[in-house]
Every structure is written in structure tokens, then in C-alpha cells.
Amino acid sequence: MVPKVMIILGSASDISIADKCMDILEKLEISYSLKIASAHRTPNLVRELVTQATDAGVEVFIGIAGLAAHLPGVIAGYTQRPVIGVPVDVKTGGIDALESSVQMPYPSPVATVGIDRGDNGAILAAQIIGIYNDEIRQKVKDLRKEYQKKVVNSNNSEIVQNRNYIINDFLKVDSLEISDDSIDIDQTTIKKDADVAIIVGRHTDLIAAKKASVILERLKITHNTKVVCPIRSHSKFKSYVEAVKDSKIFIGISSNSSQVTGALVGLTDRPVIGVPCTNEHGNDYILTTANMPPGVPVGTVGINNGRNAAVLAGEILSINNPNLTELLRKLKNKKINM
């Protein structure tokens, strides 16, 4: 039997992070394989594992590694299937591993999740598989509800004690009415059957969006693009996401705290790809894009790398599209230019 997911550890010492990943896959009843192979110490083993697994029909790869974590990137070099990177904190808070995984050259993206977040790596894999498997998608939705319930129920626990002036019965969360703040928006320009929705937080980040759009066009992937900020225009943002809810993949592009991707994961169970951008001060937002809490992963690509976001979307959509798979194979093997 061919598993849907292959997990590759760079070292047996990373097993605790893999356990988080496997716990989620077990819960969602998704078949997987676990291997240990080092990009530096056993490069030929990595190559054979990835190429043979790809040929056999593995749909998603998860690379887990710390330090100079080149393993996810090496995996991406040998497959047309989506690769998820889980950076591990070993020496420098995991920043070295995060940078190694996320900052990949075109056209070899790695969908990097937060440091030590094996659970989010598995959830992102499930979201990807759920595009073609309604049963898995429903299990992801149910899991998201569990995370939501856990947060709400935390208000009923006595996490604060011995405080004289705290008023616990003010606006009780479990009985609070949640209003609908959606608004009507112009939908005449929205392609209802588009596979990808690109949402940009600021007009200054449109350069990365245009790069993504060009690659999607060349891959013949239909998409919508919209500039809307979830902070300045919350109702409009929420209403637009609702209007394009049938998109299979969302690409969030933003600088300044990465609010777009953070807002998107709260509104959709579909895979969210994040493109952190530099702002006018030269600051980048890799950490605020990738380092998401449990249950809401963002598959983050490199700074301003809209092209890799588009390739990653193509890899996800190619799982049941042989023509797109072949196009991506030629692109990665430099037989065609895009």
C-alpha cells in the first residue's frame, strides 16, 4: 500500500517533532511513512526515497530538520509534489532551520510551517489532501472545531485566581452572541470557478502578487486577485473571502505583521500559502507568517517570492492532474522556462 504522506527526518533526535505530526495523521486517519535520512550525510538515500516515493504515488512530503535544515529543500529538488518543511529548534531558537527551509530558490518551494510545529505540518498536509478527498476535508473541519472549542472553554477554567477586582461574569464568552458583520461587495469581476485566490494586504505588495499571477497563467491555473486589508477593512475582507470560498488554495501576500495570512486561516479550511514581503523600512515578515499557533498552519515561502507561491499552488493542484505534473517536471528540470 502506498501512503499518502511521507515524513523524512534529518535525524532520529527530531522524533519528538515527528510525534506531533504522526499524532495528527493518526487522528485524521491518513496513511503515512516515516524515514530517517540526512540531506548532508546520506544525500543519495534522500534522492532515492523521494524519487521512488513520487513515482509510487506519495502525494505530500514532510521534511523535518534542525540547524542548517536543507532537507526539505533537497526533497523539493527531487519531486513535483508539495513539500512541507518543519524547522526544528536545536541551537538558535530554530531561526537557522526556518531560514534554510523557507528561503528556497524558484522553482523549488517549500511550504514552511512554524518552528517545532509538526502538528501544523500534518494539518497542512491534510488540507492539501482534502482538496480531492471530501472525507479528509471534513475531518480537518472537525479538528478545527476542536481547537476553537478548546479556546472558548478556556474561559470557564479558573486560570486566574486570588485577584480582588477581576469581574469574571462580564461578557461571558459561552453565551456571547456573535454578530454577522458581512457586507455586500461587487462580485462581477470574480471568477467563480477559479482554483486559486490571491489576497494582497497593501498595494505596495502587488509586485509579488503579479509575479505569482504570471506563473499561474503560464501553468494554466485560474485565479482571482484582490487587494484588501483585514485590519483596515475587516468586513470587506471577510466578505471577499466568503465570495471566493470555493477556491481550492489561498495565497496571502503581505508585509507589516502578515495580517492577511493570519486572517485567512481563521476564515477557511483550505490550504493557505503565505508570501512575506519587505516593507518600506526593509523589514521582512517570515516569522510572523510562518510561526502560527497549532491548528492554523500557513505554508510560507520566501520573502517576496510570489513565483514560488504559484509553483507550490501548482504542485498541490497537480496531485490529480497529470498534465500539470508533467509541466512542473519540465519546469523543475529546466526543460522549459517560465
KANORRA-V50900 format. One record per run of one state. SS is the DSSP state (helix for helix, strand for strand, loop for the rest). FROM is the first residue (numbers start at 1). LEN is the number of residues. If there is no record, write none. Layout:
# KANORRA-V50900
SS|FROM|LEN ; SS|FROM|LEN
This chain:
# KANORRA-V50900
loop|1|4 ; strand|5|5 ; loop|10|2 ; helix|12|16 ; loop|28|4 ; strand|32|5 ; loop|37|6 ; helix|43|14 ; loop|57|3 ; strand|60|7 ; loop|67|4 ; helix|71|7 ; loop|78|4 ; strand|82|7 ; loop|89|6 ; helix|95|8 ; loop|103|8 ; strand|111|3 ; loop|114|4 ; helix|118|13 ; loop|131|3 ; helix|134|23 ; loop|157|16 ; helix|173|3 ; loop|176|20 ; strand|196|5 ; loop|201|2 ; helix|203|16 ; loop|219|4 ; strand|223|5 ; loop|228|6 ; helix|234|10 ; loop|244|5 ; strand|249|6 ; loop|255|1 ; helix|256|12 ; loop|268|3 ; strand|271|6 ; loop|277|9 ; helix|286|5 ; loop|291|8 ; strand|299|3 ; loop|302|4 ; helix|306|15 ; loop|321|1 ; helix|322|11 ; loop|333|6
